[in-house]
Amino acid sequence: MKKQAKSKNCHDIDNMVAQCGLPGVADRQLDEHMDPGREYLIRYIEKKWVNNTVLHYYFFSSPANWRASDKQKQVVRNAFKEWKQLGIGLEFVEVYKAEDAEIRIGFQRGGSWSYVGRDAIDLVSNVNERTMNFGWDLTTPYGKDTALHEIGHALGFPHEHQNPNAGIIWNVDEVNRAFSGPPNNWDEAKIYHNILRKVSSAEVEGSNWDKNSIMHYQFSAGLIKSPAGYQNKALIPQPGLSVTDKAEVKKFYPDTSKKQVVELKPFLSKIVKLTAGQQIDYLIKPSISRKYVMQSFGTMDTVMVLFEDDNDTPVYLEGDDDSGTNTNSKIQYRLISGRSYYLRIRLYYSTGIGHGGVMLW
């Protein structure tokens, strides 16, 4: 996590600060003989939400040590607003029941963390569990960046200092010494998971190292051997969202509010023409209430999600992710006559553009 610099030319950190510590989550198991290009694209997109999703967030009021003041919660609300004001396709809505939320927030002292993207729903099914936590005061400049950082994880973004393209060579002994002591007090496994481990090159799609990213930690002098220049000075990212942060989130979640949605009618297939990472949305307006099947066809890895339109707000109903398998994404759901639904499909990988389709029956 980043720290507010004391001045534009500040390169010193007086004291070690607490950093975000992600939950230890194992990589999804894929076939070891899978085509590297296919694996690359799955890893790049697998934790991202389908665009135009409404993400609901909830603040726990109990137990007492998860509760926060209105001032602390307002910093988080403002951080959601700052991401949204970039003009992205996601929506953020505060709700007041834990079971209505994808992002459930606590304020237990000691450590800040978040599950990454869809891990919040794929791995945390108990609505009484947190998917995000803030462990220190958010009303400081450092706290504001903490809120932006954890929401960045919730949108599906990893730690930037673990970007393999950064070329960072760590002083491992010094990193372990620094982070095993106060205020982090991490064991070596957690230090490795959050700092020393390189994320898959697929997760950053060849992007250059952005040392000013909101997803980057600050590091005191002596923890980095290379690139040159950080042996004797700290690495302190500039505060706030970087230019690259803004570009990356718009790439995954573009504003498509003015784009016309194609209607998907029963027994009439549609050709899916997408490149990796792109998404297509369909409108479904059933004339008969019954159980319907929605399925993709062809040699594609896709994630398919069904929403119901509730007064212009899409409400999640069901989803299927067929990536890394030899099956196709498929949803069976009872649709009600007179209501409107959205079927959203994001492509991970295909053997060729246009080599796929979707049908409702």
C-alpha positions as CSV (number, residue, x, y, z in Angstrom):
1,M,0.0,0.0,0.0
2,K,1.1,3.5,-0.7
3,K,1.9,6.2,1.7
4,Q,1.4,10.0,1.2
5,A,4.8,11.5,0.5
6,K,5.9,14.3,2.8
7,S,7.0,16.3,-0.2
8,K,7.4,15.8,-3.9
9,N,11.1,14.9,-3.5
10,C,10.7,12.8,-0.3
11,H,12.6,9.5,-0.5
12,D,12.7,8.6,3.2
13,I,10.4,6.5,5.3
14,D,10.8,7.3,9.0
15,N,9.1,4.2,10.2
16,M,7.8,0.9,8.7
17,V,4.1,1.1,7.9
18,A,1.5,-1.6,7.9
19,Q,0.8,-3.1,4.5
20,C,-2.1,-4.9,2.8
21,G,-1.8,-8.7,3.4
22,L,-3.9,-10.7,0.9
23,P,-5.5,-14.0,2.0
24,G,-3.6,-17.0,0.9
25,V,-5.5,-18.3,-2.1
26,A,-4.2,-21.1,-4.3
27,D,-4.1,-20.7,-8.1
28,R,-6.9,-22.4,-10.0
29,Q,-5.9,-25.8,-11.2
30,L,-5.6,-26.1,-14.9
31,D,-4.6,-29.0,-17.1
32,E,-0.8,-29.1,-17.1
33,H,-0.8,-29.8,-20.8
34,M,-3.0,-26.8,-21.7
35,D,-1.8,-24.6,-24.5
36,P,0.2,-21.8,-22.9
37,G,-1.7,-19.1,-24.8
38,R,-5.0,-20.4,-23.5
39,E,-3.7,-20.6,-19.9
40,Y,-2.3,-17.0,-20.3
41,L,-5.7,-15.6,-21.2
42,I,-7.5,-17.5,-18.5
43,R,-5.1,-16.2,-15.8
44,Y,-5.4,-12.7,-17.2
45,I,-9.2,-12.5,-16.9
46,E,-10.3,-15.2,-14.4
47,K,-10.8,-12.9,-11.3
48,K,-12.4,-10.0,-13.1
49,W,-16.2,-9.4,-12.9
50,V,-18.3,-9.3,-16.1
51,N,-18.7,-5.6,-17.0
52,N,-21.9,-3.8,-16.0
53,T,-22.1,-5.8,-12.8
54,V,-23.6,-4.0,-9.7
55,L,-21.3,-4.7,-6.8
56,H,-23.0,-4.3,-3.5
57,Y,-21.0,-3.5,-0.4
58,Y,-21.9,-3.9,3.3
59,F,-20.4,-2.7,6.5
60,F,-20.6,-5.1,9.5
61,S,-22.0,-3.6,12.7
62,S,-21.2,-6.7,14.7
63,P,-19.1,-8.1,16.2
64,A,-18.1,-4.9,17.9
65,N,-14.4,-5.2,16.8
66,W,-15.6,-5.2,13.1
67,R,-17.6,-2.0,13.5
68,A,-16.4,1.4,12.4
69,S,-17.3,5.0,12.9
70,D,-19.2,6.9,10.2
71,K,-16.0,8.8,9.4
72,Q,-14.1,5.6,8.6
73,K,-17.0,4.2,6.5
74,Q,-17.3,7.5,4.6
75,V,-13.6,7.2,3.4
76,V,-14.5,3.8,1.9
77,R,-17.7,5.2,0.3
78,N,-15.6,8.0,-1.2
79,A,-13.0,5.5,-2.5
80,F,-15.8,3.6,-4.3
81,K,-17.0,6.9,-5.8
82,E,-13.5,7.8,-7.0
83,W,-13.1,4.5,-8.9
84,K,-16.6,5.0,-10.4
85,Q,-16.0,8.6,-11.4
86,L,-13.4,7.3,-13.8
87,G,-16.3,6.4,-16.1
88,I,-16.2,2.6,-15.6
89,G,-19.1,0.2,-16.4
90,L,-19.3,-1.2,-12.8
91,E,-21.7,0.2,-10.3
92,F,-21.2,0.3,-6.5
93,V,-24.2,0.2,-4.2
94,E,-24.2,0.2,-0.4
95,V,-26.6,-2.3,1.1
96,Y,-27.7,-3.0,4.7
97,K,-28.0,-6.8,4.8
98,A,-24.9,-9.0,4.6
99,E,-26.7,-11.5,2.4
100,D,-27.3,-8.8,-0.3
101,A,-23.6,-8.0,-0.6
102,E,-20.7,-9.3,-2.7
103,I,-18.2,-7.2,-0.7
104,R,-18.6,-7.5,3.0
105,I,-16.4,-5.1,5.0
106,G,-15.0,-5.2,8.5
107,F,-12.7,-2.9,10.5
108,Q,-10.8,-5.2,12.8
109,R,-7.6,-3.6,13.9
110,G,-4.2,-5.1,12.9
111,G,-4.3,-5.7,9.1
112,S,-6.0,-4.5,5.9
113,W,-6.8,-7.0,3.1
114,S,-9.3,-8.0,0.5
115,Y,-10.1,-11.0,-1.6
116,V,-9.3,-10.4,-5.3
117,G,-12.2,-9.9,-7.7
118,R,-14.6,-12.9,-8.0
119,D,-12.8,-14.8,-5.2
120,A,-15.1,-12.9,-2.9
121,I,-18.1,-14.9,-4.2
122,D,-16.3,-18.1,-5.4
123,L,-14.4,-18.7,-2.1
124,V,-16.4,-17.0,0.6
125,S,-20.0,-18.4,0.6
126,N,-20.7,-17.6,4.3
127,V,-22.4,-14.2,4.4
128,N,-21.2,-13.7,8.0
129,E,-17.6,-13.7,6.8
130,R,-15.6,-10.6,5.6
131,T,-14.3,-10.3,2.1
132,M,-12.5,-7.1,2.9
133,N,-11.0,-5.6,6.1
134,F,-9.4,-2.3,7.2
135,G,-7.0,-2.5,10.1
136,W,-6.0,1.1,10.7
137,D,-7.2,4.7,10.6
138,L,-8.6,5.6,7.1
139,T,-9.0,9.3,7.8
140,T,-5.3,10.0,7.1
141,P,-3.8,10.4,3.6
142,Y,-2.4,6.9,3.9
143,G,-5.8,5.6,5.0
144,K,-7.4,7.1,1.9
145,D,-4.9,5.2,-0.3
146,T,-5.6,2.1,1.7
147,A,-9.3,2.3,0.8
148,L,-8.5,2.8,-2.9
149,H,-6.0,-0.1,-2.8
150,E,-8.3,-2.7,-1.2
151,I,-11.1,-1.8,-3.6
152,G,-8.6,-2.2,-6.4
153,H,-8.1,-5.8,-5.2
154,A,-11.9,-6.3,-5.1
155,L,-12.1,-5.2,-8.8
156,G,-9.6,-8.0,-9.6
157,F,-6.2,-6.4,-9.6
158,P,-3.1,-7.9,-8.0
159,H,-0.1,-6.2,-6.2
160,E,1.9,-4.2,-8.7
161,H,5.3,-4.7,-7.0
162,Q,4.8,-8.5,-7.8
163,N,4.6,-7.7,-11.6
164,P,7.3,-9.9,-13.2
165,N,8.0,-7.1,-15.7
166,A,9.3,-4.9,-12.9
167,G,12.5,-6.7,-12.8
168,I,12.8,-6.3,-9.0
169,I,15.5,-8.3,-7.3
170,W,14.9,-8.3,-3.6
171,N,17.2,-8.3,-0.7
172,V,15.4,-11.3,0.6
173,D,17.0,-11.3,4.1
174,E,16.2,-7.6,4.6
175,V,12.6,-8.0,3.3
176,N,12.0,-10.9,5.7
177,R,13.6,-9.0,8.6
178,A,11.6,-5.8,7.9
179,F,8.2,-7.4,7.4
180,S,8.5,-10.0,10.2
181,G,8.8,-7.2,12.7
182,P,6.2,-4.5,13.8
183,P,3.8,-3.3,12.5
184,N,3.2,-6.2,10.1
185,N,4.6,-9.2,12.1
186,W,4.2,-11.5,9.1
187,D,5.7,-15.0,8.8
188,E,7.8,-16.0,5.8
189,A,5.0,-17.6,4.0
190,K,2.9,-14.4,4.1
191,I,5.9,-12.3,3.1
192,Y,6.5,-14.5,0.1
193,H,2.8,-14.5,-0.9
194,N,2.5,-10.7,-0.7
195,I,6.0,-9.5,-1.8
196,L,8.6,-11.9,-3.0
197,R,6.3,-14.1,-5.2
198,K,5.9,-13.0,-8.8
199,V,2.4,-13.0,-10.1
200,S,1.8,-14.8,-13.4
201,S,2.8,-12.8,-16.4
202,A,-0.7,-13.4,-17.7
203,E,-2.2,-11.3,-14.8
204,V,-0.5,-8.2,-16.0
205,E,-0.5,-9.0,-19.8
206,G,3.0,-7.7,-20.4
207,S,2.3,-4.3,-18.8
208,N,5.3,-2.3,-17.8
209,W,6.0,-1.8,-14.1
210,D,4.0,1.1,-12.7
211,K,5.8,2.1,-9.5
212,N,3.2,4.7,-8.8
213,S,0.2,2.3,-9.0
214,I,-2.3,2.4,-6.2
215,M,-1.6,-1.4,-6.0
216,H,2.0,-0.9,-5.1
217,Y,3.5,-1.1,-1.6
218,Q,6.0,1.5,-0.4
219,F,9.4,0.1,0.5
220,S,12.1,1.5,2.7
221,A,15.7,1.8,1.5
222,G,17.8,-1.4,1.3
223,L,14.9,-3.9,0.5
224,I,15.5,-3.7,-3.3
225,K,18.8,-4.6,-4.9
226,S,17.6,-3.9,-8.5
227,P,16.5,-1.8,-10.4
228,A,19.2,0.6,-9.5
229,G,18.5,3.6,-7.3
230,Y,16.6,2.0,-4.5
231,Q,19.5,0.6,-2.5
232,N,19.9,3.9,-0.6
233,K,16.5,5.5,-0.9
234,A,12.9,4.4,-0.3
235,L,10.4,3.6,-3.1
236,I,7.3,5.7,-2.3
237,P,4.6,5.8,-5.0
238,Q,2.8,9.0,-5.6
239,P,-0.6,9.1,-3.8
240,G,-3.9,8.3,-5.5
241,L,-4.7,6.4,-8.7
242,S,-2.0,6.5,-11.3
243,V,-2.5,7.0,-15.0
244,T,-2.0,3.3,-15.6
245,D,-4.5,2.4,-12.9
246,K,-7.1,4.5,-14.6
247,A,-6.3,3.0,-18.0
248,E,-6.4,-0.6,-16.8
249,V,-9.7,-0.4,-15.0
250,K,-11.3,1.3,-18.1
251,K,-10.0,-1.5,-20.3
252,F,-11.7,-4.2,-18.2
253,Y,-14.8,-2.2,-17.3
254,P,-15.5,0.3,-20.1
255,D,-18.6,2.5,-20.0
256,T,-21.1,0.8,-22.4
257,S,-24.2,2.7,-21.3
258,K,-24.8,4.1,-24.8
259,K,-24.3,0.8,-26.5
260,Q,-27.4,-0.9,-27.8
261,V,-28.1,-4.3,-26.3
262,V,-29.0,-7.1,-28.7
263,E,-32.1,-9.2,-27.9
264,L,-31.6,-12.9,-27.6
265,K,-34.8,-14.8,-28.6
266,P,-35.6,-18.5,-28.1
267,F,-34.3,-20.9,-30.7
268,L,-32.4,-18.2,-32.6
269,S,-28.7,-18.5,-32.2
270,K,-26.3,-15.6,-32.2
271,I,-22.7,-15.7,-33.5
272,V,-20.2,-14.6,-30.8
273,K,-17.5,-12.4,-32.3
274,L,-15.1,-11.4,-29.5
275,T,-11.4,-11.2,-28.8
276,A,-9.9,-12.2,-25.5
277,G,-11.2,-10.0,-22.7
278,Q,-14.1,-8.6,-24.6
279,Q,-17.7,-9.0,-23.5
280,I,-21.1,-9.1,-25.2
281,D,-24.5,-8.4,-23.5
282,Y,-27.9,-9.8,-24.6
283,L,-31.4,-8.7,-23.6
284,I,-33.9,-11.5,-22.9
285,K,-37.7,-10.7,-22.7
286,P,-39.5,-14.0,-22.2
287,S,-43.1,-14.3,-23.4
288,I,-43.7,-17.5,-21.5
289,S,-42.8,-18.2,-17.9
290,R,-40.8,-21.5,-17.8
291,K,-37.3,-22.8,-17.3
292,Y,-34.9,-21.8,-20.1
293,V,-31.5,-23.0,-21.1
294,M,-28.8,-20.5,-22.1
295,Q,-25.6,-22.0,-23.6
296,S,-22.5,-21.0,-25.5
297,F,-21.2,-23.2,-28.4
298,G,-17.9,-23.7,-30.0
299,T,-14.2,-23.8,-28.9
300,M,-14.4,-20.9,-26.5
301,D,-13.5,-20.3,-22.8
302,T,-16.2,-18.0,-21.4
303,V,-17.8,-16.8,-18.3
304,M,-21.6,-16.4,-18.6
305,V,-23.7,-14.5,-16.1
306,L,-27.5,-13.9,-15.9
307,F,-29.0,-10.8,-14.3
308,E,-32.6,-9.7,-13.9
309,D,-33.5,-6.1,-14.5
310,D,-35.1,-4.6,-11.3
311,N,-36.0,-1.0,-12.0
312,D,-33.0,-0.5,-14.2
313,T,-30.7,-2.3,-11.7
314,P,-29.2,-5.6,-12.8
315,V,-29.6,-8.2,-10.1
316,Y,-27.4,-11.3,-10.2
317,L,-29.2,-14.6,-10.7
318,E,-26.8,-17.3,-11.9
319,G,-23.4,-17.7,-13.6
320,D,-21.1,-20.3,-15.1
321,D,-17.4,-20.3,-16.0
322,D,-16.3,-23.0,-18.4
323,S,-12.7,-21.7,-18.8
324,G,-10.0,-24.4,-18.8
325,T,-12.5,-27.2,-19.5
326,N,-13.8,-29.0,-22.6
327,T,-17.4,-28.0,-21.8
328,N,-19.4,-24.9,-22.7
329,S,-20.9,-22.3,-20.3
330,K,-24.5,-23.2,-19.6
331,I,-27.2,-21.7,-17.3
332,Q,-30.7,-23.2,-16.6
333,Y,-33.1,-20.8,-15.0
334,R,-36.8,-20.1,-14.7
335,L,-37.6,-16.8,-16.4
336,I,-40.8,-14.9,-15.8
337,S,-43.0,-13.5,-18.6
338,G,-43.0,-9.7,-18.7
339,R,-39.7,-9.3,-17.0
340,S,-36.4,-8.3,-18.6
341,Y,-33.1,-10.2,-18.2
342,Y,-29.5,-9.6,-19.2
343,L,-27.1,-12.4,-20.3
344,R,-23.5,-11.3,-20.3
345,I,-20.7,-13.3,-21.8
346,R,-17.0,-12.5,-21.4
347,L,-14.5,-14.4,-23.6
348,Y,-11.2,-15.7,-22.1
349,Y,-10.0,-17.6,-25.1
350,S,-11.1,-18.9,-28.5
351,T,-9.4,-20.8,-31.3
352,G,-10.4,-17.9,-33.6
353,I,-12.5,-14.8,-33.7
354,G,-16.2,-15.7,-34.4
355,H,-15.7,-19.4,-33.6
356,G,-18.6,-19.6,-31.3
357,G,-22.2,-18.9,-30.6
358,V,-24.9,-18.6,-28.0
359,M,-28.5,-19.9,-27.9
360,L,-31.6,-19.6,-25.7
361,W,-34.2,-22.3,-25.7
